[in-house]
Amino acid sequence: MNIILLSGGSGKRLWPLSNDIRSKQFIKIFKTPDGYESMVQRVYR
């Protein structure tokens, strides 16, 4: 199981994706918009 934690802030390592306008917590990682339900399903697997 791999868990990814994206903390707030602009960050430098995810730079073109995260910047001063769009912080990491607002980046879409997965293309499906189902939110918390899919997050729980991924953690459960």
mmCIF file of the N, C-alpha and C atoms, coordinates in Angstrom:
data_MODEL
# 
_entry.id   MODEL 
# 
loop_
_atom_site.group_PDB 
_atom_site.id 
_atom_site.type_symbol 
_atom_site.label_atom_id 
_atom_site.label_alt_id 
_atom_site.label_comp_id 
_atom_site.label_asym_id 
_atom_site.label_entity_id 
_atom_site.label_seq_id 
_atom_site.pdbx_PDB_ins_code 
_atom_site.Cartn_x 
_atom_site.Cartn_y 
_atom_site.Cartn_z 
_atom_site.occupancy 
_atom_site.B_iso_or_equiv 
_atom_site.pdbx_formal_charge 
_atom_site.auth_seq_id 
_atom_site.auth_comp_id 
_atom_site.auth_asym_id 
_atom_site.auth_atom_id 
_atom_site.pdbx_PDB_model_num 
ATOM 1   N N  . MET A 1 1  ? 0.846   -1.161 0.000   1.00 0.00 ? 1  MET A N  1 
ATOM 2   C CA . MET A 1 1  ? 0.000   0.000  0.000   1.00 0.00 ? 1  MET A CA 1 
ATOM 3   C C  . MET A 1 1  ? 0.898   1.233  0.000   1.00 0.00 ? 1  MET A C  1 
ATOM 4   N N  . ASN A 1 2  ? 0.601   2.165  -0.875  1.00 0.00 ? 2  ASN A N  1 
ATOM 5   C CA . ASN A 1 2  ? 1.310   3.441  -0.922  1.00 0.00 ? 2  ASN A CA 1 
ATOM 6   C C  . ASN A 1 2  ? 0.354   4.544  -0.525  1.00 0.00 ? 2  ASN A C  1 
ATOM 7   N N  . ILE A 1 3  ? 0.795   5.395  0.376   1.00 0.00 ? 3  ILE A N  1 
ATOM 8   C CA . ILE A 1 3  ? -0.020  6.522  0.805   1.00 0.00 ? 3  ILE A CA 1 
ATOM 9   C C  . ILE A 1 3  ? 0.705   7.800  0.436   1.00 0.00 ? 3  ILE A C  1 
ATOM 10  N N  . ILE A 1 4  ? -0.004  8.722  -0.179  1.00 0.00 ? 4  ILE A N  1 
ATOM 11  C CA . ILE A 1 4  ? 0.571   10.005 -0.580  1.00 0.00 ? 4  ILE A CA 1 
ATOM 12  C C  . ILE A 1 4  ? -0.081  11.096 0.252   1.00 0.00 ? 4  ILE A C  1 
ATOM 13  N N  . LEU A 1 5  ? 0.733   11.871 0.947   1.00 0.00 ? 5  LEU A N  1 
ATOM 14  C CA . LEU A 1 5  ? 0.226   13.000 1.720   1.00 0.00 ? 5  LEU A CA 1 
ATOM 15  C C  . LEU A 1 5  ? 0.725   14.279 1.080   1.00 0.00 ? 5  LEU A C  1 
ATOM 16  N N  . LEU A 1 6  ? -0.190  15.110 0.647   1.00 0.00 ? 6  LEU A N  1 
ATOM 17  C CA . LEU A 1 6  ? 0.180   16.400 0.078   1.00 0.00 ? 6  LEU A CA 1 
ATOM 18  C C  . LEU A 1 6  ? -0.151  17.476 1.097   1.00 0.00 ? 6  LEU A C  1 
ATOM 19  N N  . SER A 1 7  ? 0.862   18.088 1.638   1.00 0.00 ? 7  SER A N  1 
ATOM 20  C CA . SER A 1 7  ? 0.643   19.155 2.613   1.00 0.00 ? 7  SER A CA 1 
ATOM 21  C C  . SER A 1 7  ? 0.374   20.457 1.889   1.00 0.00 ? 7  SER A C  1 
ATOM 22  N N  . GLY A 1 8  ? -0.144  21.428 2.613   1.00 0.00 ? 8  GLY A N  1 
ATOM 23  C CA . GLY A 1 8  ? -0.460  22.720 2.013   1.00 0.00 ? 8  GLY A CA 1 
ATOM 24  C C  . GLY A 1 8  ? 0.786   23.500 1.635   1.00 0.00 ? 8  GLY A C  1 
ATOM 25  N N  . GLY A 1 9  ? 0.591   24.567 0.928   1.00 0.00 ? 9  GLY A N  1 
ATOM 26  C CA . GLY A 1 9  ? 1.698   25.414 0.502   1.00 0.00 ? 9  GLY A CA 1 
ATOM 27  C C  . GLY A 1 9  ? 1.963   25.267 -0.978  1.00 0.00 ? 9  GLY A C  1 
ATOM 28  N N  . SER A 1 10 ? 2.726   26.180 -1.504  1.00 0.00 ? 10 SER A N  1 
ATOM 29  C CA . SER A 1 10 ? 2.990   26.150 -2.944  1.00 0.00 ? 10 SER A CA 1 
ATOM 30  C C  . SER A 1 10 ? 3.986   25.059 -3.304  1.00 0.00 ? 10 SER A C  1 
ATOM 31  N N  . GLY A 1 11 ? 5.032   24.884 -2.534  1.00 0.00 ? 11 GLY A N  1 
ATOM 32  C CA . GLY A 1 11 ? 5.999   23.822 -2.786  1.00 0.00 ? 11 GLY A CA 1 
ATOM 33  C C  . GLY A 1 11 ? 6.866   24.092 -3.995  1.00 0.00 ? 11 GLY A C  1 
ATOM 34  N N  . LYS A 1 12 ? 7.993   23.454 -4.035  1.00 0.00 ? 12 LYS A N  1 
ATOM 35  C CA . LYS A 1 12 ? 8.907   23.605 -5.162  1.00 0.00 ? 12 LYS A CA 1 
ATOM 36  C C  . LYS A 1 12 ? 9.013   22.324 -5.970  1.00 0.00 ? 12 LYS A C  1 
ATOM 37  N N  . ARG A 1 13 ? 8.806   21.173 -5.346  1.00 0.00 ? 13 ARG A N  1 
ATOM 38  C CA . ARG A 1 13 ? 8.986   19.915 -6.063  1.00 0.00 ? 13 ARG A CA 1 
ATOM 39  C C  . ARG A 1 13 ? 7.857   19.613 -7.037  1.00 0.00 ? 13 ARG A C  1 
ATOM 40  N N  . LEU A 1 14 ? 6.687   20.138 -6.792  1.00 0.00 ? 14 LEU A N  1 
ATOM 41  C CA . LEU A 1 14 ? 5.567   19.950 -7.728  1.00 0.00 ? 14 LEU A CA 1 
ATOM 42  C C  . LEU A 1 14 ? 5.344   21.217 -8.535  1.00 0.00 ? 14 LEU A C  1 
ATOM 43  N N  . TRP A 1 15 ? 6.398   21.964 -8.783  1.00 0.00 ? 15 TRP A N  1 
ATOM 44  C CA . TRP A 1 15 ? 6.298   23.334 -9.255  1.00 0.00 ? 15 TRP A CA 1 
ATOM 45  C C  . TRP A 1 15 ? 5.366   23.604 -10.423 1.00 0.00 ? 15 TRP A C  1 
ATOM 46  N N  . PRO A 1 16 ? 5.416   23.011 -11.576 1.00 0.00 ? 16 PRO A N  1 
ATOM 47  C CA . PRO A 1 16 ? 4.449   23.608 -12.488 1.00 0.00 ? 16 PRO A CA 1 
ATOM 48  C C  . PRO A 1 16 ? 3.010   23.325 -12.069 1.00 0.00 ? 16 PRO A C  1 
ATOM 49  N N  . LEU A 1 17 ? 2.804   22.253 -11.310 1.00 0.00 ? 17 LEU A N  1 
ATOM 50  C CA . LEU A 1 17 ? 1.442   21.953 -10.857 1.00 0.00 ? 17 LEU A CA 1 
ATOM 51  C C  . LEU A 1 17 ? 1.032   22.823 -9.681  1.00 0.00 ? 17 LEU A C  1 
ATOM 52  N N  . SER A 1 18 ? 1.930   22.977 -8.711  1.00 0.00 ? 18 SER A N  1 
ATOM 53  C CA . SER A 1 18 ? 1.598   23.819 -7.557  1.00 0.00 ? 18 SER A CA 1 
ATOM 54  C C  . SER A 1 18 ? 2.439   25.081 -7.610  1.00 0.00 ? 18 SER A C  1 
ATOM 55  N N  . ASN A 1 19 ? 1.806   26.201 -7.355  1.00 0.00 ? 19 ASN A N  1 
ATOM 56  C CA . ASN A 1 19 ? 2.507   27.483 -7.362  1.00 0.00 ? 19 ASN A CA 1 
ATOM 57  C C  . ASN A 1 19 ? 1.839   28.401 -6.344  1.00 0.00 ? 19 ASN A C  1 
ATOM 58  N N  . ASP A 1 20 ? 2.118   29.679 -6.390  1.00 0.00 ? 20 ASP A N  1 
ATOM 59  C CA . ASP A 1 20 ? 1.546   30.604 -5.409  1.00 0.00 ? 20 ASP A CA 1 
ATOM 60  C C  . ASP A 1 20 ? 0.033   30.741 -5.549  1.00 0.00 ? 20 ASP A C  1 
ATOM 61  N N  . ILE A 1 21 ? -0.493  30.467 -6.725  1.00 0.00 ? 21 ILE A N  1 
ATOM 62  C CA . ILE A 1 21 ? -1.935  30.608 -6.960  1.00 0.00 ? 21 ILE A CA 1 
ATOM 63  C C  . ILE A 1 21 ? -2.682  29.323 -6.600  1.00 0.00 ? 21 ILE A C  1 
ATOM 64  N N  . ARG A 1 22 ? -2.102  28.168 -6.915  1.00 0.00 ? 22 ARG A N  1 
ATOM 65  C CA . ARG A 1 22 ? -2.775  26.879 -6.706  1.00 0.00 ? 22 ARG A CA 1 
ATOM 66  C C  . ARG A 1 22 ? -1.896  26.001 -5.823  1.00 0.00 ? 22 ARG A C  1 
ATOM 67  N N  . SER A 1 23 ? -2.307  25.785 -4.565  1.00 0.00 ? 23 SER A N  1 
ATOM 68  C CA . SER A 1 23 ? -1.509  24.956 -3.675  1.00 0.00 ? 23 SER A CA 1 
ATOM 69  C C  . SER A 1 23 ? -1.791  23.475 -3.868  1.00 0.00 ? 23 SER A C  1 
ATOM 70  N N  . LYS A 1 24 ? -0.961  22.640 -3.262  1.00 0.00 ? 24 LYS A N  1 
ATOM 71  C CA . LYS A 1 24 ? -1.009  21.205 -3.501  1.00 0.00 ? 24 LYS A CA 1 
ATOM 72  C C  . LYS A 1 24 ? -2.344  20.574 -3.152  1.00 0.00 ? 24 LYS A C  1 
ATOM 73  N N  . GLN A 1 25 ? -3.008  21.066 -2.126  1.00 0.00 ? 25 GLN A N  1 
ATOM 74  C CA . GLN A 1 25 ? -4.260  20.415 -1.741  1.00 0.00 ? 25 GLN A CA 1 
ATOM 75  C C  . GLN A 1 25 ? -5.364  20.597 -2.770  1.00 0.00 ? 25 GLN A C  1 
ATOM 76  N N  . PHE A 1 26 ? -5.177  21.483 -3.754  1.00 0.00 ? 26 PHE A N  1 
ATOM 77  C CA . PHE A 1 26 ? -6.193  21.700 -4.785  1.00 0.00 ? 26 PHE A CA 1 
ATOM 78  C C  . PHE A 1 26 ? -5.814  21.068 -6.120  1.00 0.00 ? 26 PHE A C  1 
ATOM 79  N N  . ILE A 1 27 ? -4.727  20.334 -6.176  1.00 0.00 ? 27 ILE A N  1 
ATOM 80  C CA . ILE A 1 27 ? -4.297  19.686 -7.419  1.00 0.00 ? 27 ILE A CA 1 
ATOM 81  C C  . ILE A 1 27 ? -5.103  18.403 -7.610  1.00 0.00 ? 27 ILE A C  1 
ATOM 82  N N  . LYS A 1 28 ? -5.605  18.193 -8.818  1.00 0.00 ? 28 LYS A N  1 
ATOM 83  C CA . LYS A 1 28 ? -6.311  16.949 -9.124  1.00 0.00 ? 28 LYS A CA 1 
ATOM 84  C C  . LYS A 1 28 ? -5.266  15.906 -9.496  1.00 0.00 ? 28 LYS A C  1 
ATOM 85  N N  . ILE A 1 29 ? -5.188  14.848 -8.703  1.00 0.00 ? 29 ILE A N  1 
ATOM 86  C CA . ILE A 1 29 ? -4.227  13.778 -8.976  1.00 0.00 ? 29 ILE A CA 1 
ATOM 87  C C  . ILE A 1 29 ? -4.881  12.703 -9.828  1.00 0.00 ? 29 ILE A C  1 
ATOM 88  N N  . PHE A 1 30 ? -6.097  12.354 -9.476  1.00 0.00 ? 30 PHE A N  1 
ATOM 89  C CA . PHE A 1 30 ? -6.837  11.337 -10.214 1.00 0.00 ? 30 PHE A CA 1 
ATOM 90  C C  . PHE A 1 30 ? -7.884  12.022 -11.068 1.00 0.00 ? 30 PHE A C  1 
ATOM 91  N N  . LYS A 1 31 ? -8.200  11.434 -12.209 1.00 0.00 ? 31 LYS A N  1 
ATOM 92  C CA . LYS A 1 31 ? -9.099  12.076 -13.156 1.00 0.00 ? 31 LYS A CA 1 
ATOM 93  C C  . LYS A 1 31 ? -10.565 11.950 -12.771 1.00 0.00 ? 31 LYS A C  1 
ATOM 94  N N  . THR A 1 32 ? -10.893 11.063 -11.847 1.00 0.00 ? 32 THR A N  1 
ATOM 95  C CA . THR A 1 32 ? -12.294 10.908 -11.461 1.00 0.00 ? 32 THR A CA 1 
ATOM 96  C C  . THR A 1 32 ? -12.661 11.925 -10.384 1.00 0.00 ? 32 THR A C  1 
ATOM 97  N N  . PRO A 1 33 ? -13.825 12.550 -10.493 1.00 0.00 ? 33 PRO A N  1 
ATOM 98  C CA . PRO A 1 33 ? -14.213 13.594 -9.544  1.00 0.00 ? 33 PRO A CA 1 
ATOM 99  C C  . PRO A 1 33 ? -15.009 13.090 -8.341  1.00 0.00 ? 33 PRO A C  1 
ATOM 100 N N  . ASP A 1 34 ? -14.904 11.795 -7.994  1.00 0.00 ? 34 ASP A N  1 
ATOM 101 C CA . ASP A 1 34 ? -15.780 11.270 -6.950  1.00 0.00 ? 34 ASP A CA 1 
ATOM 102 C C  . ASP A 1 34 ? -15.279 11.509 -5.529  1.00 0.00 ? 34 ASP A C  1 
ATOM 103 N N  . GLY A 1 35 ? -14.171 12.159 -5.356  1.00 0.00 ? 35 GLY A N  1 
ATOM 104 C CA . GLY A 1 35 ? -13.736 12.683 -4.061  1.00 0.00 ? 35 GLY A CA 1 
ATOM 105 C C  . GLY A 1 35 ? -13.460 11.663 -2.975  1.00 0.00 ? 35 GLY A C  1 
ATOM 106 N N  . TYR A 1 36 ? -14.092 11.879 -1.804  1.00 0.00 ? 36 TYR A N  1 
ATOM 107 C CA . TYR A 1 36 ? -13.781 11.096 -0.608  1.00 0.00 ? 36 TYR A CA 1 
ATOM 108 C C  . TYR A 1 36 ? -14.089 9.617  -0.767  1.00 0.00 ? 36 TYR A C  1 
ATOM 109 N N  . GLU A 1 37 ? -15.129 9.293  -1.490  1.00 0.00 ? 37 GLU A N  1 
ATOM 110 C CA . GLU A 1 37 ? -15.491 7.886  -1.644  1.00 0.00 ? 37 GLU A CA 1 
ATOM 111 C C  . GLU A 1 37 ? -14.369 7.110  -2.319  1.00 0.00 ? 37 GLU A C  1 
ATOM 112 N N  . SER A 1 38 ? -13.810 7.645  -3.402  1.00 0.00 ? 38 SER A N  1 
ATOM 113 C CA . SER A 1 38 ? -12.730 6.935  -4.085  1.00 0.00 ? 38 SER A CA 1 
ATOM 114 C C  . SER A 1 38 ? -11.469 6.921  -3.236  1.00 0.00 ? 38 SER A C  1 
ATOM 115 N N  . MET A 1 39 ? -11.251 7.958  -2.419  1.00 0.00 ? 39 MET A N  1 
ATOM 116 C CA . MET A 1 39 ? -10.087 7.981  -1.539  1.00 0.00 ? 39 MET A CA 1 
ATOM 117 C C  . MET A 1 39 ? -10.194 6.843  -0.525  1.00 0.00 ? 39 MET A C  1 
ATOM 118 N N  . VAL A 1 40 ? -11.366 6.649  0.036   1.00 0.00 ? 40 VAL A N  1 
ATOM 119 C CA . VAL A 1 40 ? -11.569 5.569  1.003   1.00 0.00 ? 40 VAL A CA 1 
ATOM 120 C C  . VAL A 1 40 ? -11.398 4.217  0.323   1.00 0.00 ? 40 VAL A C  1 
ATOM 121 N N  . GLN A 1 41 ? -11.895 4.066  -0.888  1.00 0.00 ? 41 GLN A N  1 
ATOM 122 C CA . GLN A 1 41 ? -11.743 2.805  -1.608  1.00 0.00 ? 41 GLN A CA 1 
ATOM 123 C C  . GLN A 1 41 ? -10.279 2.515  -1.904  1.00 0.00 ? 41 GLN A C  1 
ATOM 124 N N  . ARG A 1 42 ? -9.502  3.538  -2.270  1.00 0.00 ? 42 ARG A N  1 
ATOM 125 C CA . ARG A 1 42 ? -8.082  3.324  -2.549  1.00 0.00 ? 42 ARG A CA 1 
ATOM 126 C C  . ARG A 1 42 ? -7.328  2.945  -1.283  1.00 0.00 ? 42 ARG A C  1 
ATOM 127 N N  . VAL A 1 43 ? -7.647  3.564  -0.157  1.00 0.00 ? 43 VAL A N  1 
ATOM 128 C CA . VAL A 1 43 ? -6.978  3.231  1.102   1.00 0.00 ? 43 VAL A CA 1 
ATOM 129 C C  . VAL A 1 43 ? -7.375  1.830  1.543   1.00 0.00 ? 43 VAL A C  1 
ATOM 130 N N  . TYR A 1 44 ? -8.635  1.465  1.335   1.00 0.00 ? 44 TYR A N  1 
ATOM 131 C CA . TYR A 1 44 ? -9.127  0.151  1.741   1.00 0.00 ? 44 TYR A CA 1 
ATOM 132 C C  . TYR A 1 44 ? -8.428  -0.965 0.979   1.00 0.00 ? 44 TYR A C  1 
ATOM 133 N N  . ARG A 1 45 ? -8.165  -0.737 -0.321  1.00 0.00 ? 45 ARG A N  1 
ATOM 134 C CA . ARG A 1 45 ? -7.491  -1.763 -1.134  1.00 0.00 ? 45 ARG A CA 1 
ATOM 135 C C  . ARG A 1 45 ? -6.126  -1.936 -0.600  1.00 0.00 ? 45 ARG A C  1 
# 
